Amino acid sequence: MELSEILAACDHTLLAQTATWADIRAVCDDGKKYHTASVCIPASFVKQAKVYVGDKLTICTVIGFPNGYDTTAAKCFMATDAVDNGAGEVDMVINIGWAKEGKWDEITSEIAAIKKACKGRLLKVIIETCLLTDEEKIALCKCVSDSGADYIKTSTGFSTAGATFHDVELFAKHVAPHVKIKAAGGISSLNDAEEFIRLGASRLGTSRIVKLAKAMEKNEAAANDGSY
């Protein structure tokens, strides 16, 4: 698989609590240069980033992040606020406690409400796989499929583990055909990125693939000028 194909599947991500506008601007510059699917940034920077990139790059943000236990009303407000500020995509976190209680109808209804609040923009649903059993993951595949959301996503990257090949394979077997898959958290090599895509992921939440592309460019430039 060509590097450009992998980059085109990446939501180039910066969600660190310490992120500054200079950091976000750099991520946006990278997203434009490497033609990533989007940049995924904190909601407080969405409006500023949208003005900065215009129509050259999709802005994605997160809501109910990273713990998912905000009220449905709060998540809906955050989703609408995000899209009104210029977000083209929203990644939400489910109420994981509800999943542990088997409140599948409540989870489905919440996701559907947030999808409506997104006003037609893409909604990706983070279920935080590292905290769930396979049976819970399968039940959540149905919740996401029935809710009208666009993607199911493995992880926030802020919990105990990130994406695994097993979880993407499990999603691919149990989501409805209209639901796409996003693998996120801990994707650190081109080989892993390619394998996630092969297993069924349409998006990758990561910052490392762009960093690898930069390193490859640097090494190539050094080789060409004889300094490497």
N, C-alpha and C positions, 0 to 999 in steps of 0.2 A: 504494500500500500504506500502511495506517495505521501510524503510529509505534509504536503498541502491539503490532502484529503483528511488527514488526522486533525490538522489545525482548524479546518472548516467545521469539524464536529465539536470543537472546544468552546465551552463557556469559560473564557479566561477570567480567573476569579481572584478577587482581593476582598476579604471580609474581616481582616484583622481589626481588633478594637482600636489599635493605634494608628490606623490608616489616616493620612492627611490628604488634602486636595492634591498636593504635588505627587503623592503616590498614586492616587486615582487617575490623575492626568497621564502619568506614565503608562499605566495599565491600558488606558484608552488609546494611547499612541501605539502601543504594542498590538492591541486588537485591530486597529486600522491597518497597520503595516503587514500583519500576518494573516489578515482576513479570517479572523475567528468568527464563530457563530454569533457570539455576543461577548460583552464583558459583564460579569456578575459582581455588583458592588453594593455597599450599604445604602439603604434607602435615603439617608440624609444627603447623599451626593448625587442622586439621580437627576434632579433638575439641572444642576450645574453641569453634569456630564453630558446630558442631552443637548444643552446649548453648545457645549464644546465640540461634540462630534456631529451634530446635525443628523443628516440621514445616512452618514457614512458607516454607521455601526449601530447594532442593536444594544440597548441598555437593558440588562436584567437586574433584578434585585430580589431580596429575601424578605419574607414576613413571618411573624410568629417564630422568629429564629433566635437561638437554635433549639429551644426547648419545647415549643409547640403548645404550651398550656395557656396561652392567651385565650380570652373568650372569642367566640365566633364573631360577635359584633366588632371587637377590636381588630381581628384579622381582616374582616371585610373592609373596615375603614382603611387599614394599612394598604390593602390591595388597591382600592380606588385612589387613594392618595398617590400611590406609586405610579399608576398609569396616567393619572392627571399630570404628574410631574414629568412624564416622558418615558416611563418604562414600557418596553415592548413585550417583556416576559416577566413573570412573577414565580418565584419558587417559595412554596409554603411548607411549613412543618405540621404534620398531623398532631393531634392530642394523643401522645403515646400512652398515657394513663388509660384513656378510653380503649385503646387497642388491648391493653392488658386486662381490661374488664369485659372485653368482647362487645363493646358498644358499636357494632358495625353500622347500624342504621344512622346513629348520631354522627359518626365519622363521614359517612357518605353524604349526609345532609349538609354538614359543615363545608366539605369540599365543594359541593354544588353551589352553595351560597357564595363562597369565595370566587368560584369561577364566574358567576354572574357579576360580582363586583369588579372583575377584571375587564369588563366591557369589551370582550372579544379578543383580548390579548392572550398569549399562551400562558397556561398555568401548569407548573410542574409540582408534583406532590412528593415531598420528602417523608419517607416512613422510618428512617433511622434503623436500618436492618440489623445493626450490631446489638440492638436492644431487644430483638424479637426472635421468636421461634419460627421455624419454617411454616408451621400451621398458621401463625399470625400473619406472616408475610403473604401467604396464599390468600387469606381472607381479605387482606388489604389490597391485593391485586383486583379483587372483585369490587371493593369499595371505590377504588380509583376508576375502574372501568365503567361503573354504573353512574359515577358522579358527573361525567362530562368533561373531566380534566384531560389535558393533552399528554402529559408525561407522568410516569412514576419514577422517582429518583431514590437512589440507595441511601444517601447519607448527607449530613451537614458538614462533615469534616471536623466537627467540634466535640464528638463523643469518643467512645472507646476504640472505634475502628472505622475504616472507610469501606469502599466498594470491594466486593469479591467477585470472582468469576462465577462462583456458585449462585450468588444472588441474582446476577444478570441472567443466567440460564433459567433460574426459577421464575423470574419475571416473564421471560420470553414464552414460557410454557403456559402462564396463567393469566396474563392480561388480555383484554379484548384487542382485536386487530387495529382499532383506531388509537390505542394507547402506545406511545413511544417510551423508550427507556433512557434514563440518564444515569450513568455511573459517576460517582463523585467521591473524593476523599482518598488520598494515598496513591493516586495514579502517578507513578514516578518515572516510567520508561516508555519509549516508543513501542517496544514489544508488548507491554501490558496494554497500552492504549489501543493498539491494533487488535489485540485479542478481545478486549471489551467490545469493540465494534463488530468483530466477527461473530460474537455470541449474541448480538442483538441490540447493543446500545447505539442510539442515534446521536447522543450528546455525551460529552465528558466534562465534568466539572473539575478543573485543574488549573494551576498556574505553571506547572513544571514543564509542560510541553512547549510553551513559548520559550521558556528558559533554555530548554534543550536546543530549540531551533536557533536561538541566539548564539549558543556555544558552538554549534556546528558552523554557523556563518563565520564566527571569529576564527575558528580553526582553519576553515577554507581560505579566508583572507590571508592568514599568516602563512599558510602553505604557498599561496600564490606569490607573496612578496619575498619568500625565501627565509622568513624569520621563524619558521616552524619546521 
